[in-house]
Amino acid sequence: KDALELAKTIGKVSDNPQRGLYPRFGDNILPFNARESLIKGDFENIDILIGNNHDEGSIMITKAMKDTFGFFGEKHPKINKTFGEQIIRKNFKSFPDTDAVVKHYLGSLNEDDYDKILYQVQTASGDYARVCPSIYMAESVAKKGNTALYYYFVHRPSSAPWAPWMGVPHFEETPFVFGYPLRYPSNFAESEQLLSRQMIEVWTTFAKSGQRLFTFVHKAIANSAWRNPPTHDWYAGNRPGLSLQSVGTRSTQTALARLRSGHIKSLKFIDKEKTFSSCPCSCPASPAHIIDCIGASERQLWSGEGKGLVELLERHGVMDLV
């Protein structure tokens, strides 16, 4: 059948056509179940470049609940803790302990803490469907002695059609990899054209030679870093090569990852510009300011002293900002 005809047919039986795009195996391309092959280590010795975006789950909940959120997130509803819990339980219904999952993502939030609830709901969706599987695959490849390079994309394109609360959804890095800012420069800032060139260089160099070419774009241009996001507790094992290992609880790892990426809880996008809630000292609570405010240094953030840094955050009562 024609691909367009198949897509239209799927659309007739489901309001979310992506649900029909399940992996298949049993042919010459993928003869065995991919998950079972990863568990057994039954795959070729190859190096991989794999990663995620900062807000993988935002587009998932808007696509699945368009009446509530709007496809582009334009409705931006105030969802309370009860409704957020319903969404999480539905997504994690196959898990043995959904109570623990709900507690992890929503446990400390108030019923009417709308913005944080929405952020945690979309984070939970992204962790379940995108982030955890990606990390699991990277770690499985690394365990076999191969190189697994992990990227974490946190730049929100200036031309993004999504509502500000959606952040950096799934697939937002792809136009940069394929040179859209260079092909359509009027739709992107000059800094984004530079980012696109550097990402193309990273991807193509790895594809051609397997070399680890890491590029850092100046923070004022785009806050993107090629490093490993927090390691999930249920995927313990050898970490991907050239990654930064975080120790401690999931809460500790998440706090460190948010500080490193610059996308903390108190960050909001207003007219595509970053704004931060106020720190107790009435200054914008940016990651750099929070670290300075508690008498710490960025060296602690990027070294093995991360756990001590989180303890300082807790002692000064500013963890909620992170």
C-alpha positions in Angstrom: 0.0 0.0 0.0 1.0 3.6 -0.5 2.4 5.3 2.6 0.0 8.2 2.5 -3.0 5.7 2.2 -1.7 3.8 5.2 -1.3 7.0 7.2 -4.8 8.1 6.4 -6.2 4.7 7.4 -4.4 4.9 10.8 -6.0 8.3 11.3 -9.5 6.9 10.8 -9.1 4.5 13.7 -7.0 6.6 16.1 -6.9 10.3 16.9 -3.2 9.8 17.6 -1.7 8.1 14.5 1.7 7.7 16.2 0.2 4.9 18.3 0.3 2.7 15.2 4.1 3.1 14.8 5.2 0.2 16.9 8.5 -1.6 16.3 8.3 -4.8 14.3 10.8 -7.6 14.1 11.1 -11.0 12.4 12.5 -9.9 9.0 16.0 -9.6 7.5 16.4 -6.1 8.9 15.5 -6.8 12.5 15.2 -10.6 12.9 14.9 -10.6 16.7 13.1 -8.6 19.4 15.4 -5.5 20.0 14.8 -5.3 23.7 15.7 -9.0 24.2 18.8 -8.6 22.1 19.9 -5.6 24.2 19.4 -7.6 27.4 21.5 -10.6 26.0 24.1 -8.4 24.4 23.2 -10.0 21.1 24.1 -7.2 18.7 27.1 -6.1 16.7 30.0 -4.2 18.1 29.2 -0.7 17.0 29.6 2.8 18.4 26.5 5.0 18.7 25.5 8.7 19.2 22.2 8.9 21.0 20.5 11.5 23.1 17.4 13.4 24.2 15.9 16.9 24.3 15.1 18.8 27.5 11.3 18.4 27.3 10.7 15.2 25.5 7.3 14.7 27.0 5.6 18.0 26.3 4.6 17.2 22.8 3.5 13.7 23.9 0.8 15.0 26.2 -0.4 17.7 23.8 -0.8 15.2 21.0 -2.5 12.7 23.3 -4.8 15.3 24.9 -5.4 18.0 22.3 -8.7 19.1 23.8 -7.0 19.8 27.1 -3.7 21.3 26.0 -4.1 22.2 22.3 -1.7 20.5 19.8 0.8 23.4 20.1 0.2 23.8 23.8 -1.7 27.0 23.2 -4.5 26.3 25.8 -1.9 26.0 28.6 -4.5 24.7 31.2 -4.0 24.9 34.9 -3.9 21.2 35.8 -4.1 20.4 39.5 -2.3 17.6 41.3 -5.3 15.3 41.1 -5.5 15.6 37.3 -1.7 15.3 36.9 -1.8 12.1 38.9 -4.4 10.7 36.6 -2.2 11.4 33.5 0.8 9.8 35.1 -1.1 6.7 36.3 -2.5 6.2 32.8 1.0 6.5 31.2 2.6 4.1 33.8 -0.3 1.7 34.1 1.9 -1.2 33.2 4.3 -0.5 36.0 4.1 -2.6 39.2 4.1 0.3 41.6 2.4 3.4 40.2 2.1 4.9 43.6 5.8 5.2 43.8 5.9 6.8 40.4 3.3 9.4 41.3 5.1 10.1 44.6 8.4 10.6 42.8 7.1 13.1 40.3 4.3 14.9 42.3 5.0 14.0 46.0 6.1 17.3 47.3 3.9 19.6 45.2 0.7 21.3 46.4 -2.6 20.7 44.8 -2.7 24.1 43.1 1.0 24.3 42.1 -0.1 24.4 38.5 3.1 25.2 36.6 5.3 22.8 38.5 2.6 20.0 38.2 2.5 20.5 34.4 6.2 20.4 34.2 6.5 17.2 36.2 3.7 15.6 34.2 5.4 16.2 30.9 8.7 15.2 32.4 7.2 11.9 33.5 5.8 11.2 30.0 9.2 12.0 28.4 11.1 9.8 30.9 8.8 6.9 30.3 8.8 7.0 26.5 12.0 8.7 25.4 14.7 9.4 28.0 14.8 6.1 29.9 14.8 3.9 26.7 17.6 6.1 25.2 19.7 5.8 28.4 19.0 2.1 28.6 20.2 1.5 25.0 23.3 3.7 25.5 24.3 1.8 28.7 23.6 -1.6 27.0 26.0 -0.7 24.2 28.6 0.7 26.6 28.5 -2.5 28.7 29.7 -4.4 25.7 32.8 -2.2 25.5 31.5 0.0 22.7 31.5 3.8 22.6 28.1 5.3 23.5 28.1 9.1 23.1 25.1 10.8 24.7 23.9 14.4 23.9 21.3 16.5 25.8 19.8 19.2 23.7 18.4 22.2 25.6 18.2 25.0 23.0 14.7 26.3 22.2 14.6 27.4 18.5 13.7 31.1 18.0 11.1 30.0 15.5 9.5 27.3 17.6 5.7 27.1 17.2 5.2 25.5 20.6 3.8 27.3 23.6 6.6 28.6 25.9 5.7 26.0 28.6 6.6 23.2 26.2 10.2 24.1 26.3 12.4 22.0 23.9 10.2 19.2 22.7 11.1 15.9 21.0 12.6 16.3 17.5 13.6 20.0 18.0 17.3 19.2 17.4 16.7 17.5 14.0 16.3 20.7 11.9 19.7 21.8 13.2 21.3 18.5 12.3 19.9 18.7 8.7 20.8 22.4 8.2 17.4 24.1 8.2 18.9 27.3 9.7 21.3 27.4 6.8 18.7 26.6 4.2 16.1 29.0 5.6 18.2 31.7 7.3 15.4 34.2 7.5 13.6 32.0 10.0 16.6 31.6 12.4 19.0 33.8 14.3 22.7 34.0 13.2 23.7 32.2 16.4 21.4 29.3 15.4 23.0 29.1 12.0 26.3 28.7 13.8 24.8 26.1 16.1 23.5 24.1 13.1 26.9 24.1 11.4 28.6 22.8 14.6 25.9 20.1 15.1 26.3 19.0 11.5 30.0 18.7 12.1 29.6 16.6 15.2 27.0 14.3 13.6 28.8 13.8 10.3 32.3 13.4 11.8 30.9 10.7 14.1 29.1 9.0 11.2 32.2 9.0 8.9 34.9 8.1 11.4 33.4 7.5 14.8 35.6 10.3 16.2 34.3 12.1 19.3 34.1 15.7 18.1 32.6 17.8 20.9 31.7 21.4 20.3 30.4 23.9 22.8 28.5 26.9 21.7 28.9 30.0 23.8 26.2 30.1 26.5 25.0 33.5 25.2 24.3 31.9 21.9 22.7 28.6 22.8 22.8 26.7 26.1 23.5 23.3 24.6 26.0 20.8 26.0 27.1 17.4 24.9 27.0 15.6 28.2 25.1 13.0 30.0 21.8 13.9 31.8 20.9 12.3 35.2 21.3 8.6 35.4 18.1 6.9 36.3 18.2 4.6 39.4 16.6 1.7 37.6 19.2 1.7 34.9 22.3 1.2 37.0 25.4 0.0 35.1 28.4 1.3 33.1 27.8 4.8 31.9 28.3 5.9 28.3 31.8 7.0 27.3 32.8 10.6 28.0 29.8 11.1 30.2 29.5 12.9 33.5 28.5 10.5 36.3 26.1 11.8 39.0 25.8 10.0 42.3 23.0 10.0 44.9 19.3 9.8 44.7 17.2 10.6 41.6 16.4 14.0 43.3 20.1 14.8 43.6 20.8 13.8 40.0 17.9 15.8 38.7 18.9 18.9 40.6 22.5 18.7 39.3 21.3 18.1 35.7 19.0 21.1 35.8 21.7 23.3 37.2 24.2 22.1 34.5 21.7 22.6 31.6 20.4 26.0 32.8 16.8 24.8 32.7 15.7 24.9 36.4 12.2 24.8 37.7 12.1 28.6 38.2 12.8 29.2 34.5 10.0 30.4 32.3 10.0 31.6 28.7 8.2 34.9 28.1 8.2 36.1 24.5 10.9 33.6 23.8 13.2 35.1 26.5 14.3 33.3 29.6 13.1 34.7 32.9 13.7 33.4 36.4 11.6 33.5 39.6 13.1 35.5 42.4 15.6 34.0 44.8 15.0 34.8 48.6 17.4 37.7 48.1 15.0 39.2 45.4 17.5 38.5 42.5 16.6 36.4 39.5 17.2 32.8 40.5 19.5 31.7 37.6 21.7 28.7 38.2 24.8 30.8 38.4 23.2 33.1 41.0 21.8 30.3 43.1 25.3 28.6 43.3 26.9 32.0 44.2 24.1 32.7 46.7 24.8 29.6 48.8 28.6 30.2 48.8 29.4 27.4 46.4 31.3 27.4 43.1 30.6 26.0 39.6 33.6 23.7 40.1 31.5 21.7 42.5 28.8 21.4 39.9 31.1 19.8 37.3 33.3 17.8 39.7 32.6 14.9 42.1 31.4 17.3 44.7 27.8 17.5 43.3 26.2 15.7 46.2 27.7 18.3 48.6 26.4 21.1 46.5 22.8 19.6 46.7 23.2 19.4 50.5 24.0 23.2 50.5 20.9 23.9 48.4 18.8 22.0 50.8 20.4 23.7 53.8 19.6 27.1 52.4 16.1 26.2 51.4 16.4 26.9 47.7 15.9 23.3 46.3 12.3 24.3 45.1 13.9 26.8 42.7 16.0 24.1 41.1 
